[in-house]
Amino acid sequence: MRVRNRANAVIGAVTVLALSAGAWLLGSGSEGHPPPQPSAAQARAGTDRSLPGAAPMSPSPPDRIRIPSLRVDAPLMGLGLNRGGSLDVPPPEKKNLAGWYEAGTRPGERGTAVVAGHVDNAVGPAVFYDLGALTRGRTIEIDRRDGSVAVFTVDAVEVYAAKDFPDEKVYGAAPRPELRVITCGGPYSRRTGYQGNVVVFAHLTGSR
């Protein structure tokens, strides 16, 4: 992912490049069984911030992400930038590991927090393989280092072609605590891998 920081530490522009090349689909002959993709019914136009939400939480780094409806329960590592100015990604061999952009918003704080993970690796499905099957109204939980849990409700799940990725819609500054969860998706090419990205939009609705 290529990122550009803004003064408010929210990601401003991202091009996803390395969350997966589909090596498992190619090597296993499973190209006819790609990961699920969101339906049009899960999309929305623009960013609807009229839905009720919870007050921002105090700052604390995230340690774990859970998506109960998908049986996702994975640790989170901090992600920075590599020498090329792109966002580092979790090691592909660790399939049950996701990462968060630690120079940006921490989940639960006011603003747009970003979590990314692989859809698959060379040996099989990875942490966010089923992300495209997530539906509106489902919850995502983030365990934070101070012992609290930030609970987000899914507003939309969309898939974008890489060439049409809407940076401002996905990564623009938010006046309330919001979360984006990203993995590879869209059409699959034997030559270049996945052609786009699945993006989950969610906002904070509770904590404990």
C-alpha positions, 0 to 999 in steps of 0.5 A, a space after each residue: 500500500 502506498 500511503 501519504 500522511 496528513 497532519 491529523 495522522 489519518 491515512 490520506 491516499 493508499 494504493 494496495 499492492 501486497 496483501 496477496 498475490 493469490 499464490 494459493 489459488 494458482 498453486 492449488 488449482 482453486 481459481 474456480 473457488 476464490 474468496 467471497 466478494 461483497 454483494 451490491 446490497 452491502 454497499 452504500 453511497 458515500 459515507 453516512 454519518 447520521 447513524 448513532 455512535 459511541 463517544 470516542 475512547 481514550 488513546 490506547 494501541 490495539 492488540 487484537 481483532 475479532 469478527 465473531 460472525 466470521 470466526 476471526 480472532 487474530 493478533 494485531 501488529 503495528 505497520 509502518 512504511 517501507 523505504 518505498 513509501 508503501 505500508 508494510 504488510 504482516 508477514 505472509 507466512 503468519 496467516 492468522 495475523 493482521 496489522 494496523 497503521 500505527 502512525 494513524 488513528 488508534 481504533 476507538 479514537 476519533 478519526 479513521 483507523 485502518 486494519 489490513 491483512 492477507 486474504 491468503 498465502 501460498 498454503 491456503 486462506 489467511 486471516 481475512 479470506 472471508 471478509 467479503 462475506 461480512 454484512 452490514 450490522 455485524 460487529 467487529 471488536 478490537 482488544 486494546 492494550 489498556 484492557 478495554 474493547 472497542 466495538 464497531 458496527 459494520 456500515 458497508 462492505 464494498 469491493 473496488 478495482 485498484 485503479 478506481 480505489 476511492 482514497 478519500 472515501 476510504 481513508 479521509 478524516 472522520 469526525 467520529 471513531 471509524 474503522 476500515 478493514 482491508 484485504 485483497 479482492 475483486 477479479 483474480 488474474 494468474 498474471 497479477 493476482 487480485 485486481 482490487 480490494 475488499 473494504 469494510 466500513 464500520 463505526 464505534 457503537 460501544 465499548 467495555 
